[in-house]
Amino acid sequence: MVGLVRRAVGFDWFDVRALEGLVTAGLVVASVVALMALAGVSSIGLSGARTGTSLAADLDPAKVAPELNQALPAGVDVEALRATVASTPSGLFEHVLVRLQVLPIAVLALVVLILMRRIVRSVAAGDPFVEENVRRLRIIGWLVALSPLLLVIAQISRSELVARSAAGSLALPHITIAFVPILIGGLLLVLAQVFAEGVRLRQDTEGLV
Amino acid sequence: MTADDGPAERDGIVVHLDRLLAERDLTLTELASRVGVTLVNLSVLKNNRARAIRFSTLDALCRELDCQPGDILSYAEPQ
């Protein structure tokens, strides 16, 4: 029965295996990132990782070098100076702040990837239109839609750490809210509803002779 | 729902495949291969556990059993 459905749909067995491999690889990477975040790594990039003793901060040019913008042509303005600030987090609160920069998002990514892998596994098993997948898609949708909140928390944590450091008075207050994740989360919730309809259709063909 | 759960009691449409098989001295396996339906599905049908039947299946059954749909199916008033 499963074989018939797969052949009818033009299903390539390799596609699902590749997808499962990709999601598992993502899961491994997310786990490593989460562990690093727990250890106090505050950002990870191609040039290396920052630990809690080093912060990325945007400084206000007006406070650092007021003459800078005067030296530039008209219509050209330096808005922020990206700096590295050495900081020594002390006390429980500051150590928590260090981890709030990456850990919440890393854990969210981990949860989403775990749910994704379960969905892909149900596809590999040949029976994806089940109630559990509707529930999984809904959870992922809400998590993704609310992730900008975690990003804001991360930014506030970093600002607070910078405020407590040597660069405190020079920093530029700056919060960015990402809207795309809200849109994508909404899309996933819509897809969850489509899936629910798929479950109903599948139930209709169960016991069809 | 599996084919090995045995006959089920059912209100509404009732399937009389077992009677027809006995009358024509046919096995379920034989009929399944002639009709082009899996043995599992034909067993589900025989045991009144099917929830829906395709016309194509009904066509093939009438052809192989040389009978009318009313010989295979009957309607029992729900209690």
Chai-1 contact restraints between the chains, C-beta under 6 A:
chainA,res_idxA,chainB,res_idxB,connection_type,confidence,min_distance_angstrom,max_distance_angstrom,comment,restraint_id
A,G207,B,A50,contact,1.0,0.0,6.0,A-B,restraint_1
A,G207,B,R51,contact,1.0,0.0,6.0,A-B,restraint_2
A,L208,B,A52,contact,1.0,0.0,6.0,A-B,restraint_3
A,V209,B,N41,contact,1.0,0.0,6.0,A-B,restraint_4
A,V209,B,L45,contact,1.0,0.0,6.0,A-B,restraint_5
A,V209,B,A50,contact,1.0,0.0,6.0,A-B,restraint_6
A,V209,B,I53,contact,1.0,0.0,6.0,A-B,restraint_7
A,V209,B,T57,contact,1.0,0.0,6.0,A-B,restraint_8
